[in-house]
Amino acid sequence: MRHSIGIRRAALATTAVTAVAAAVTGILPGTAMAASTTTPVAPPACPASALQVSARQAAHPPVGTGTGAAVVQFTNVSRKTCVLKGHPTVAGAGNGSPSHNTPLKVTPTGRAATVTVRPHGKAWVKLTFVQVHGEGDGYCVSGRTPAAYPTMVIGLPHSGKHQVALNDGWWAECDNKVTVTPVSAVRPS
């Protein structure tokens, strides 16, 4: 008899421990606990419609009288977090269709990393042009004629092309060349 009381106590203790474990972990007795195979899902690329784009002349442009350098800001105006990554394409354009443009030769600098942009968050790229020199009409050191555009078409991989004007003036450059940084979560100067 004594032997059966010990077995009953052990069984009750095992049942009690199982019930407590089930309450803590949320697993019902008799069900198997599977290892978690859920991997975090990365946010999608920002669609063009999620981005509001603006541009200003950089605080520290190269010497000259053209645009020199500009900072392009991408603001997520959607209600969902999305990502931007890569170096932009750049084309000079008029005020009409962004498809009627003059592509510039782009030289990328820096390593591209994925930038997560929450709703109302911002990301940036910096564009540095071959500078126009002199006053008035200006000139290019290369001997080519300077170009001036009221807008630029800035493209981002998987996030569309965006036609944008500078916050003050026109885009002026020489040689149809531009050096670009990758998208960054840090505002360049």
C-alpha positions in Angstrom: 0.0 0.0 0.0 2.8 2.3 0.9 4.3 1.7 -2.5 1.1 2.7 -4.4 0.8 6.0 -2.4 4.3 7.0 -3.5 3.4 6.3 -7.1 0.2 8.3 -6.8 2.1 11.3 -5.2 4.7 11.1 -8.0 2.0 11.1 -10.7 0.2 14.0 -9.0 3.4 16.0 -8.8 4.2 15.3 -12.5 0.7 16.4 -13.5 1.0 19.6 -11.4 4.4 20.4 -13.0 3.0 19.8 -16.4 0.0 22.0 -15.7 2.2 24.9 -14.5 4.5 24.5 -17.5 1.5 24.6 -19.8 0.1 27.7 -18.1 3.5 29.5 -18.4 4.2 28.5 -22.0 0.7 28.4 -23.3 1.1 24.8 -24.5 -1.6 22.3 -23.7 -0.6 19.0 -22.1 -0.3 16.3 -24.7 0.7 18.7 -27.6 4.2 18.8 -29.0 6.1 22.1 -28.8 7.6 22.8 -32.3 10.7 24.9 -32.7 10.0 28.4 -34.1 10.7 28.6 -37.8 9.4 32.1 -38.3 11.9 34.5 -39.8 11.3 38.2 -39.7 9.9 39.5 -42.9 11.8 42.6 -44.2 9.6 45.6 -45.3 9.1 45.9 -49.0 10.8 48.5 -51.2 9.2 51.9 -51.1 6.9 52.3 -54.1 7.2 55.6 -56.0 3.7 56.6 -54.7 5.0 56.4 -51.1 7.7 59.0 -51.6 7.7 62.7 -51.6 10.9 64.1 -53.0 12.5 67.5 -52.5 16.0 68.9 -53.3 18.2 71.7 -52.0 21.7 72.9 -52.7 24.2 71.3 -50.5 25.7 73.4 -47.6 29.2 72.6 -48.8 29.4 72.7 -52.6 32.6 72.6 -54.6 34.0 75.9 -55.8 32.2 77.5 -58.7 28.9 79.1 -59.6 26.7 76.2 -60.7 24.7 73.9 -58.6 27.9 72.1 -57.5 26.2 69.7 -55.1 22.6 69.0 -54.0 20.9 67.0 -51.3 17.8 65.0 -52.4 15.4 64.1 -49.6 12.9 61.2 -49.8 10.1 61.3 -47.3 7.8 58.3 -46.7 4.3 59.7 -47.0 2.6 56.3 -46.7 1.3 54.6 -43.6 3.7 51.7 -44.0 7.4 51.2 -43.3 9.4 50.5 -46.4 13.0 50.3 -47.5 15.3 52.2 -50.0 18.6 50.9 -51.2 21.2 51.8 -53.9 22.6 54.6 -55.9 20.3 56.9 -57.9 20.1 57.5 -61.6 20.1 61.1 -62.6 18.8 62.9 -65.7 18.3 66.6 -66.5 14.8 67.5 -67.5 12.5 70.3 -68.4 9.1 71.0 -66.7 7.3 68.5 -68.9 7.3 64.7 -69.0 10.0 63.1 -66.9 10.5 60.6 -69.8 11.9 63.5 -71.9 15.2 63.9 -70.2 19.0 63.8 -70.7 20.6 61.0 -68.6 23.8 62.1 -66.9 26.8 59.8 -66.5 26.6 58.6 -62.9 29.7 57.8 -60.8 28.6 56.0 -57.6 30.5 56.4 -54.4 30.2 54.5 -51.1 28.6 51.2 -50.3 24.9 50.8 -50.6 23.0 49.5 -47.6 19.3 49.0 -47.0 17.7 52.0 -45.3 14.4 51.4 -43.4 12.1 54.4 -43.8 9.1 54.5 -41.3 6.0 56.6 -42.1 7.1 60.3 -42.2 10.7 59.1 -42.0 13.4 60.5 -44.4 16.4 59.2 -46.4 18.8 61.2 -48.5 21.3 61.1 -51.4 23.9 63.7 -52.3 24.6 64.6 -55.9 27.9 66.3 -56.8 28.1 67.8 -60.3 31.0 69.0 -62.5 30.9 72.7 -61.5 30.1 75.6 -63.7 32.7 78.4 -63.4 32.6 82.2 -63.8 29.7 84.6 -63.5 26.8 85.3 -65.8 26.7 82.7 -68.6 29.5 80.7 -66.9 31.8 78.2 -68.6 33.0 74.6 -68.2 36.7 73.9 -67.6 36.4 71.1 -70.3 35.4 73.7 -72.9 31.8 72.3 -73.2 28.8 74.4 -72.8 27.2 74.4 -69.4 23.7 72.8 -69.1 20.9 74.1 -66.9 17.7 72.2 -66.1 14.6 73.4 -64.2 14.2 69.8 -62.9 16.1 66.5 -62.5 14.7 63.0 -62.7 16.1 61.0 -59.8 15.6 57.3 -60.0 16.0 54.7 -57.2 16.2 51.0 -57.6 12.7 49.4 -57.1 11.3 52.8 -56.0 10.6 54.6 -59.3 11.7 57.9 -60.9 10.9 61.3 -59.4 11.0 64.6 -61.1 12.2 67.3 -58.7 13.2 71.0 -58.8 15.7 72.6 -56.5 14.2 74.6 -53.7 15.9 77.7 -55.2 17.0 78.0 -58.8 17.9 75.7 -61.6 20.2 72.7 -61.7 23.4 73.9 -63.5 26.3 71.5 -64.4 29.1 70.7 -66.8 29.9 67.7 -68.9 26.6 65.8 -68.1 28.4 64.0 -65.2 27.4 63.5 -61.6 28.9 61.7 -58.6 26.2 60.2 -56.3 26.1 58.7 -52.8 23.9 55.7 -52.0 20.7 56.2 -50.1 21.5 57.1 -46.5 19.6 57.5 -43.2 22.0 60.3 -42.3 21.4 63.7 -43.9 24.5 64.8 -45.8 25.7 68.4 -45.7 
